[in-house]
Amino acid sequence: MTDTVVEHKDEDAGGELSERLRQAGLRPTRQRLALATLLFGSGDRHVSAEVLHSEALTAGEHVSLATVYNTLHQFTEVGLLRELAIDGAKAYFDTNTSNHNHFFHEQDGELIDIPGNSIRVDGLPQPPEGTRISHIDVVVRLVKA
């Protein structure tokens, strides 16, 4: 385990991440805390399960890719993350759960937040009875000029 994970776990001795998981209805297991440290320890970010798994292994965490996927989906279900499916083939998880939009660099697979209210969507259809629109995902795809 690297100093980053250990150091943050020590910082979490006060229980900030543990409490965040508990408030979301999740038990703060060692693996969840380690993954939460990687996800939430350095500001907003977009991450795939494969990248997070690699980061966890580099940090000395013995965690399977299946556990990473399960944890990311659990975090998404309780509102700690927002999942973005790009092309239906690859999912990214966003630590910024606010309603915002993204640029997607197609060559390198990088997602970047679009600042503020730069995109306006007009002419939305009326949702079916008994439902409401929770948010709209707009992904602006970029290629090198």
MDTraj code that builds the backbone (N, CA, C; nanometers):
import mdtraj as md
import numpy as np

residues = "MET THR ASP THR VAL VAL GLU HIS LYS ASP GLU ASP ALA GLY GLY GLU LEU SER GLU ARG LEU ARG GLN ALA GLY LEU ARG PRO THR ARG GLN ARG LEU ALA LEU ALA THR LEU LEU PHE GLY SER GLY ASP ARG HIS VAL SER ALA GLU VAL LEU HIS SER GLU ALA LEU THR ALA GLY GLU HIS VAL SER LEU ALA THR VAL TYR ASN THR LEU HIS GLN PHE THR GLU VAL GLY LEU LEU ARG GLU LEU ALA ILE ASP GLY ALA LYS ALA TYR PHE ASP THR ASN THR SER ASN HIS ASN HIS PHE PHE HIS GLU GLN ASP GLY GLU LEU ILE ASP ILE PRO GLY ASN SER ILE ARG VAL ASP GLY LEU PRO GLN PRO PRO GLU GLY THR ARG ILE SER HIS ILE ASP VAL VAL VAL ARG LEU VAL LYS ALA".split()
xyz = np.array([
    [0.0851, -0.1174, 0.0000],
    [0.0000, 0.0000, 0.0000],
    [0.0896, 0.1235, 0.0000],
    [0.0590, 0.2236, -0.0822],
    [0.1437, 0.3414, -0.0897],
    [0.1090, 0.4405, 0.0190],
    [0.1997, 0.5384, 0.0365],
    [0.1770, 0.6416, 0.1372],
    [0.0480, 0.7179, 0.1131],
    [0.0100, 0.7373, -0.0149],
    [-0.1102, 0.8139, -0.0459],
    [-0.2320, 0.7524, 0.0208],
    [-0.2492, 0.6203, 0.0015],
    [-0.3658, 0.5551, 0.0591],
    [-0.3564, 0.5519, 0.2105],
    [-0.2393, 0.5149, 0.2629],
    [-0.2233, 0.5078, 0.4075],
    [-0.2435, 0.6457, 0.4695],
    [-0.1792, 0.7459, 0.4088],
    [-0.1890, 0.8819, 0.4610],
    [-0.3342, 0.9282, 0.4625],
    [-0.4076, 0.9018, 0.3529],
    [-0.5457, 0.9467, 0.3495],
    [-0.6314, 0.8671, 0.4470],
    [-0.5998, 0.7378, 0.4631],
    [-0.6742, 0.6592, 0.5614],
    [-0.6509, 0.7166, 0.7002],
    [-0.5267, 0.7586, 0.7278],
    [-0.5008, 0.8220, 0.8567],
    [-0.5801, 0.9519, 0.8693],
    [-0.5839, 1.0307, 0.7595],
    [-0.6629, 1.1534, 0.7619],
    [-0.8094, 1.1206, 0.7827],
    [-0.8521, 1.0039, 0.7337],
    [-0.9914, 0.9650, 0.7492],
    [-1.0192, 0.9089, 0.8879],
    [-0.9167, 0.9060, 0.9733],
    [-0.9381, 0.8565, 1.1092],
    [-1.0519, 0.9339, 1.1744],
    [-1.0635, 1.0628, 1.1411],
    [-1.1760, 1.1429, 1.1881],
    [-1.3056, 1.0967, 1.1254],
    [-1.2947, 1.0220, 1.0162],
    [-1.4103, 0.9566, 0.9591],
    [-1.4822, 1.0293, 0.8477],
    [-1.4180, 1.1267, 0.7810],
    [-1.4889, 1.2023, 0.6763],
    [-1.5411, 1.1110, 0.5656],
    [-1.4538, 1.0289, 0.5069],
    [-1.4993, 0.9383, 0.4017],
    [-1.5885, 0.8277, 0.4575],
    [-1.5523, 0.7773, 0.5748],
    [-1.6357, 0.6743, 0.6384],
    [-1.7763, 0.7261, 0.6611],
    [-1.7856, 0.8476, 0.7112],
    [-1.9161, 0.9072, 0.7381],
    [-1.9919, 0.9324, 0.6082],
    [-1.9222, 0.9745, 0.5055],
    [-1.9862, 0.9975, 0.3754],
    [-2.0469, 0.8684, 0.3221],
    [-1.9731, 0.7583, 0.3350],
    [-2.0261, 0.6286, 0.2916],
    [-2.1443, 0.5863, 0.3777],
    [-2.1326, 0.6014, 0.5084],
    [-2.2431, 0.5648, 0.5984],
    [-2.3692, 0.6448, 0.5669],
    [-2.3530, 0.7762, 0.5454],
    [-2.4689, 0.8607, 0.5144],
    [-2.5346, 0.8177, 0.3836],
    [-2.4565, 0.7594, 0.2945],
    [-2.5104, 0.7110, 0.1677],
    [-2.5703, 0.5706, 0.1816],
    [-2.5594, 0.5125, 0.3012],
    [-2.6153, 0.3804, 0.3255],
    [-2.5211, 0.2661, 0.2949],
    [-2.3906, 0.2959, 0.2840],
    [-2.2908, 0.1927, 0.2554],
    [-2.1988, 0.1725, 0.3753],
    [-2.1662, 0.0470, 0.4011],
    [-2.0708, 0.0165, 0.5068],
    [-1.9309, 0.0532, 0.4577],
    [-1.8539, 0.1280, 0.5369],
    [-1.7200, 0.1706, 0.4939],
    [-1.6160, 0.0597, 0.5098],
    [-1.6188, -0.0356, 0.4174],
    [-1.5200, -0.1438, 0.4199],
    [-1.3837, -0.0890, 0.3788],
    [-1.2794, -0.1672, 0.4036],
    [-1.1444, -0.1258, 0.3673],
    [-1.1347, -0.0984, 0.2179],
    [-1.1909, -0.1880, 0.1354],
    [-1.1818, -0.1697, -0.0097],
    [-1.2621, -0.0483, -0.0563],
    [-1.3816, -0.0282, -0.0011],
    [-1.4596, 0.0903, -0.0383],
    [-1.3870, 0.2176, 0.0012],
    [-1.3279, 0.2189, 0.1200],
    [-1.2538, 0.3376, 0.1632],
    [-1.1321, 0.3632, 0.0749],
    [-1.0626, 0.2574, 0.0366],
    [-0.9459, 0.2737, -0.0499],
    [-0.9874, 0.3302, -0.1853],
    [-1.0949, 0.2774, -0.2434],
    [-1.1413, 0.3274, -0.3727],
    [-1.1983, 0.4685, -0.3601],
    [-1.2689, 0.4958, -0.2507],
    [-1.3219, 0.6311, -0.2277],
    [-1.2079, 0.7313, -0.2139],
    [-1.1000, 0.6915, -0.1497],
    [-0.9833, 0.7790, -0.1351],
    [-0.9279, 0.8153, -0.2725],
    [-0.9159, 0.7160, -0.3596],
    [-0.8659, 0.7415, -0.4944],
    [-0.9634, 0.8279, -0.5740],
    [-1.0927, 0.8026, -0.5589],
    [-1.1929, 0.8771, -0.6343],
    [-1.2084, 1.0210, -0.5871],
    [-1.2191, 1.0404, -0.4569],
    [-1.2581, 1.1705, -0.4032],
    [-1.1434, 1.2483, -0.3398],
    [-1.0227, 1.1919, -0.3434],
    [-0.9111, 1.2542, -0.2744],
    [-0.8446, 1.3695, -0.3465],
    [-0.8792, 1.3926, -0.4735],
    [-0.8082, 1.4989, -0.5464],
    [-0.9007, 1.5777, -0.6382],
    [-1.0147, 1.6169, -0.5878],
    [-1.1057, 1.6994, -0.6671],
    [-1.1882, 1.6185, -0.7644],
    [-1.2674, 1.6893, -0.8442],
    [-1.3551, 1.6237, -0.9403],
    [-1.2741, 1.5557, -1.0492],
    [-1.3234, 1.4385, -1.0885],
    [-1.2549, 1.3648, -1.1942],
    [-1.3495, 1.2691, -1.2626],
    [-1.3083, 1.2253, -1.3812],
    [-1.3802, 1.1255, -1.4603],
    [-1.2885, 1.0042, -1.4681],
    [-1.3424, 0.8871, -1.4380],
    [-1.2571, 0.7691, -1.4331],
    [-1.3342, 0.6475, -1.4837],
    [-1.2633, 0.5603, -1.5518],
    [-1.3216, 0.4315, -1.5913],
    [-1.2855, 0.3291, -1.4844],
    [-1.3552, 0.2178, -1.4847],
    [-1.3258, 0.1115, -1.3883],
    [-1.1834, 0.0606, -1.4075],
    [-1.1398, 0.0501, -1.5322],
    [-1.0062, -0.0013, -1.5605],
    [-0.8979, 0.0916, -1.5066],
    [-0.9174, 0.2216, -1.5231],
    [-0.8200, 0.3188, -1.4714],
    [-0.8174, 0.3150, -1.3187],
    [-0.9347, 0.3119, -1.2560],
    [-0.9392, 0.3066, -1.1096],
    [-0.8763, 0.1773, -1.0586],
    [-0.9001, 0.0674, -1.1274],
    [-0.8402, -0.0603, -1.0879],
    [-0.6881, -0.0513, -1.0940],
    [-0.6361, 0.0064, -1.2013],
    [-0.4917, 0.0240, -1.2158],
    [-0.4355, 0.1124, -1.1037],
    [-0.5056, 0.2217, -1.0736],
    [-0.4620, 0.3105, -0.9653],
    [-0.4616, 0.2381, -0.8309],
    [-0.5635, 0.1550, -0.8082],
    [-0.5718, 0.0803, -0.6822],
    [-0.4553, -0.0178, -0.6703],
    [-0.4250, -0.0886, -0.7785],
    [-0.3126, -0.1831, -0.7765],
    [-0.1813, -0.1099, -0.7523],
    [-0.1636, 0.0050, -0.8180],
    [-0.0428, 0.0853, -0.7992],
    [-0.0309, 0.1316, -0.6541],
    [-0.1467, 0.1579, -0.5913],
    [-0.1478, 0.2024, -0.4522],
    [-0.1330, 0.0855, -0.3541],
    [-0.1190, -0.0365, -0.4083],
    [-0.0978, -0.1517, -0.3212],
    [-0.2255, -0.2166, -0.2714],
    [-0.3385, -0.1780, -0.3267],
    [-0.4659, -0.2396, -0.2876],
    [-0.4880, -0.3660, -0.3685],
    [-0.5131, -0.4748, -0.3019],
    [-0.5412, -0.6013, -0.3693],
    [-0.6915, -0.6093, -0.3889],
    [-0.7361, -0.5618, -0.5064],
    [-0.8782, -0.5546, -0.5360],
    [-0.8979, -0.6002, -0.6801],
    [-1.0012, -0.6798, -0.7027],
    [-1.0268, -0.7301, -0.8375],
    [-1.1000, -0.6241, -0.9194],
    [-1.0930, -0.6387, -1.0503],
    [-1.1656, -0.5480, -1.1392],
    [-1.3159, -0.5590, -1.1137],
    [-1.3637, -0.6796, -1.0853],
    [-1.5063, -0.6986, -1.0552],
    [-1.5469, -0.6193, -0.9301],
    [-1.4625, -0.6169, -0.8288],
    [-1.4906, -0.5398, -0.7080],
    [-1.4940, -0.3905, -0.7388],
    [-1.4027, -0.3452, -0.8244],
    [-1.4019, -0.2044, -0.8641],
    [-1.5327, -0.1703, -0.9347],
    [-1.5736, -0.2538, -1.0306],
    [-1.7005, -0.2306, -1.1004],
    [-1.8170, -0.2275, -1.0019],
    [-1.8227, -0.3266, -0.9133],
    [-1.9320, -0.3328, -0.8157],
    [-1.9351, -0.2084, -0.7284],
    [-1.8182, -0.1655, -0.6821],
    [-1.8102, -0.0481, -0.5961],
    [-1.8530, 0.0776, -0.6711],
    [-1.8070, 0.0937, -0.7951],
    [-1.8466, 0.2101, -0.8747],
    [-1.9986, 0.2128, -0.8947],
    [-2.0576, 0.0970, -0.9220],
    [-2.2029, 0.0925, -0.9392],
    [-2.2764, 0.1178, -0.8075],
    [-2.2238, 0.0682, -0.6965],
    [-2.2843, 0.0973, -0.5658],
    [-2.2769, 0.2463, -0.5365],
    [-2.1622, 0.3082, -0.5617],
    [-2.1463, 0.4519, -0.5384],
    [-2.2421, 0.5312, -0.6278],
    [-2.2623, 0.4839, -0.7501],
    [-2.3543, 0.5511, -0.8415],
    [-2.4981, 0.5384, -0.7928],
    [-2.5370, 0.4193, -0.7500],
    [-2.6738, 0.3947, -0.7023],
    [-2.7118, 0.4842, -0.5846],
    [-2.6149, 0.5169, -0.4996],
    [-2.6449, 0.5982, -0.3809],
    [-2.6156, 0.7467, -0.4031],
    [-2.5787, 0.7830, -0.5270],
    [-2.5623, 0.9240, -0.5608],
    [-2.4250, 0.9839, -0.5362],
    [-2.3247, 0.9014, -0.5067],
    [-2.1894, 0.9538, -0.4860],
    [-2.1164, 0.9771, -0.6180],
    [-2.1593, 0.9073, -0.7222],
    [-2.0993, 0.9196, -0.8552],
    [-2.2110, 0.9317, -0.9585],
    [-2.1729, 0.9797, -1.0743],
    [-2.2636, 0.9860, -1.1887],
    [-2.1992, 0.9046, -1.3007],
    [-2.2741, 0.8117, -1.3590],
    [-2.2202, 0.7279, -1.4660],
    [-2.2533, 0.7891, -1.6010],
    [-2.1537, 0.7913, -1.6891],
    [-2.1706, 0.8401, -1.8257],
    [-2.1305, 0.7284, -1.9202],
    [-2.2244, 0.6823, -2.0001],
    [-2.1942, 0.5789, -2.0989],
    [-2.1604, 0.6479, -2.2298],
    [-2.0431, 0.6196, -2.2821],
    [-1.9980, 0.6785, -2.4076],
    [-1.9983, 0.5677, -2.5121],
    [-2.0728, 0.5869, -2.6188],
    [-2.0838, 0.4891, -2.7280],
    [-2.1388, 0.3550, -2.6813],
    [-2.1975, 0.3485, -2.5648],
    [-2.2533, 0.2240, -2.5145],
    [-2.1489, 0.1192, -2.4812],
    [-2.0224, 0.1477, -2.5119],
    [-1.9190, 0.0476, -2.4910],
    [-1.8336, 0.0761, -2.3688],
    [-1.8194, 0.2011, -2.3319],
    [-1.7318, 0.2362, -2.2213],
    [-1.8058, 0.3293, -2.1265],
    [-1.7956, 0.2997, -1.9984],
    [-1.8581, 0.3833, -1.8969],
    [-1.7512, 0.4621, -1.8228],
    [-1.7822, 0.5865, -1.7971],
    [-1.6983, 0.6724, -1.7141],
    [-1.7799, 0.7091, -1.5914],
    [-1.7114, 0.7304, -1.4818],
    [-1.7772, 0.7679, -1.3581],
    [-1.7258, 0.9045, -1.3182],
    [-1.8186, 0.9947, -1.2896],
    [-1.7888, 1.1346, -1.2624],
    [-1.8123, 1.1613, -1.1143],
    [-1.7136, 1.2171, -1.0471],
    [-1.7305, 1.2498, -0.9051],
    [-1.8126, 1.3765, -0.8855],
    [-1.8306, 1.4543, -0.9918],
    [-1.9162, 1.5732, -0.9864],
    [-2.0554, 1.5296, -1.0286],
    [-2.1463, 1.5181, -0.9327],
    [-2.2801, 1.4664, -0.9611],
    [-2.3802, 1.5761, -0.9973],
    [-2.3320, 1.7002, -1.0077],
    [-2.4230, 1.8087, -1.0460],
    [-2.4630, 1.7922, -1.1929],
    [-2.5679, 1.8613, -1.2327],
    [-2.6155, 1.8555, -1.3702],
    [-2.5234, 1.9412, -1.4573],
    [-2.4352, 1.8754, -1.5316],
    [-2.3417, 1.9467, -1.6183],
    [-2.3120, 1.8607, -1.7407],
    [-2.2447, 1.9206, -1.8379],
    [-2.2197, 1.8562, -1.9657],
    [-2.0701, 1.8363, -1.9873],
    [-2.0367, 1.7644, -2.0940],
    [-1.8980, 1.7240, -2.1138],
    [-1.8507, 1.7372, -2.2580],
    [-1.7201, 1.7639, -2.2722],
    [-1.6474, 1.7441, -2.3966],
    [-1.5877, 1.6043, -2.3875],
    [-1.5818, 1.5343, -2.5009],
    [-1.5185, 1.4024, -2.5053],
    [-1.4176, 1.4019, -2.6190],
    [-1.2894, 1.3874, -2.5844],
    [-1.1833, 1.3758, -2.6850],
    [-1.1845, 1.2329, -2.7360],
    [-1.2271, 1.2152, -2.8598],
    [-1.2437, 1.0800, -2.9136],
    [-1.1118, 1.0032, -2.9257],
    [-1.0020, 1.0712, -2.9603],
    [-0.8749, 1.0002, -2.9791],
    [-0.8193, 0.9445, -2.8491],
    [-0.8250, 1.0223, -2.7418],
    [-0.7633, 0.9761, -2.6170],
    [-0.8635, 0.9345, -2.5091],
    [-0.9930, 0.9451, -2.5377],
    [-1.0943, 0.8999, -2.4426],
    [-1.1085, 0.9867, -2.3198],
    [-1.0651, 1.1116, -2.3268],
    [-1.0704, 1.2007, -2.2108],
    [-1.2022, 1.2776, -2.2066],
    [-1.2628, 1.2809, -2.0893],
    [-1.3831, 1.3609, -2.0644],
    [-1.3435, 1.4872, -1.9897],
    [-1.4001, 1.6005, -2.0301],
    [-1.3738, 1.7283, -1.9645],
    [-1.5078, 1.7972, -1.9408],
    [-1.5264, 1.8526, -1.8221],
    [-1.6492, 1.9266, -1.7936],
    [-1.6594, 2.0503, -1.8814],
    [-1.7784, 2.0769, -1.9308],
    [-1.8066, 2.2019, -2.0000],
    [-1.8473, 2.3019, -1.8923],
    [-1.7795, 2.4160, -1.8859],
    [-1.8064, 2.5098, -1.7773],
    [-1.9463, 2.5717, -1.7825],
    [-2.0008, 2.5919, -1.6636],
    [-2.1253, 2.6667, -1.6462],
    [-2.2413, 2.6188, -1.7297],
    [-2.3220, 2.7142, -1.7684],
    [-2.4408, 2.6857, -1.8479],
    [-2.4158, 2.7186, -1.9946],
    [-2.3049, 2.6682, -2.0484],
    [-2.2658, 2.6977, -2.1860],
    [-2.3595, 2.6352, -2.2887],
    [-2.4335, 2.5330, -2.2496],
    [-2.5226, 2.4639, -2.3425],
    [-2.6664, 2.4858, -2.2968],
    [-2.7486, 2.5192, -2.3939],
    [-2.8913, 2.5379, -2.3655],
    [-2.9678, 2.4395, -2.4533],
    [-3.0589, 2.3650, -2.3947],
    [-3.1387, 2.2683, -2.4685],
    [-3.2812, 2.3215, -2.4732],
    [-3.3295, 2.3437, -2.5949],
    [-3.4655, 2.3930, -2.6147],
    [-3.5521, 2.2837, -2.6755],
    [-3.6823, 2.2958, -2.6555],
    [-3.7765, 2.2058, -2.7206],
    [-3.7808, 2.0664, -2.6633],
    [-3.7627, 2.0552, -2.5323],
    [-3.7702, 1.9226, -2.4702],
    [-3.9125, 1.8679, -2.4793],
    [-3.9256, 1.7394, -2.5020],
    [-4.0596, 1.6799, -2.5055],
    [-4.1188, 1.6737, -2.3642],
    [-4.2492, 1.6696, -2.3572],
    [-4.3174, 1.6514, -2.2288],
    [-4.2920, 1.5081, -2.1834],
    [-4.2406, 1.4902, -2.0611],
    [-4.2171, 1.3520, -2.0150],
    [-4.3500, 1.2791, -1.9924],
    [-4.3465, 1.1469, -1.9984],
    [-4.4691, 1.0695, -1.9742],
    [-4.5282, 1.1010, -1.8364],
    [-4.6572, 1.0851, -1.8259],
    [-4.7274, 1.1136, -1.7011],
    [-4.6649, 1.0357, -1.5853],
    [-4.6499, 1.1051, -1.4733],
    [-4.5942, 1.0428, -1.3540],
    [-4.4422, 1.0436, -1.3496],
    [-4.3786, 1.1101, -1.4481],
    [-4.2331, 1.1180, -1.4500],
    [-4.1897, 1.2627, -1.4649],
    [-4.0620, 1.2859, -1.4391],
    [-4.0033, 1.4183, -1.4603],
    [-3.8624, 1.3987, -1.5130],
    [-3.8116, 1.4986, -1.5802],
    [-3.6746, 1.4925, -1.6310],
    [-3.5808, 1.5217, -1.5152],
    [-3.4877, 1.4308, -1.4886],
    [-3.3947, 1.4525, -1.3776],
    [-3.2731, 1.5318, -1.4228],
    [-3.2206, 1.5017, -1.5414],
    [-3.1104, 1.5785, -1.5995],
    [-3.0930, 1.5366, -1.7450],
    [-3.0190, 1.6167, -1.8164],
    [-2.9924, 1.5900, -1.9570],
    [-2.8417, 1.5789, -1.9732],
    [-2.7973, 1.4712, -2.0351],
    [-2.6547, 1.4524, -2.0596],
    [-2.6233, 1.4949, -2.2021],
    [-2.5377, 1.5954, -2.2150],
    [-2.4902, 1.6369, -2.3470],
    [-2.3402, 1.6101, -2.3506],
    [-2.2977, 1.5359, -2.4506],
    [-2.1560, 1.5078, -2.4702],
    [-2.1181, 1.5642, -2.6068],
    [-2.0283, 1.6602, -2.6054],
    [-1.9772, 1.7218, -2.7280],
    [-1.8468, 1.6511, -2.7620],
    [-1.8459, 1.5839, -2.8750],
    [-1.7307, 1.5033, -2.9152],
    [-1.6286, 1.5892, -2.9896],
    [-1.5022, 1.5709, -2.9553],
    [-1.3938, 1.6480, -3.0127],
    [-1.2972, 1.5569, -3.0876],
    [-1.2446, 1.6067, -3.1997],
    [-1.1349, 1.5422, -3.2710],
    [-1.0319, 1.6495, -3.3015],
    [-0.9094, 1.6096, -3.3262],
    [-0.8043, 1.7077, -3.3588],
    [-0.8383, 1.7758, -3.4898],
    [-0.8146, 1.9067, -3.4958],
    [-0.8447, 1.9851, -3.6158],
    [-0.7421, 1.9608, -3.7236],
])
top = md.Topology()
chain = top.add_chain()
for i, resn in enumerate(residues, 1):
    res = top.add_residue(resn, chain, resSeq=i)
    for name in ("N", "CA", "C"):
        top.add_atom(name, md.element.get_by_symbol(name[0]), res)
traj = md.Trajectory(xyz[None], top)
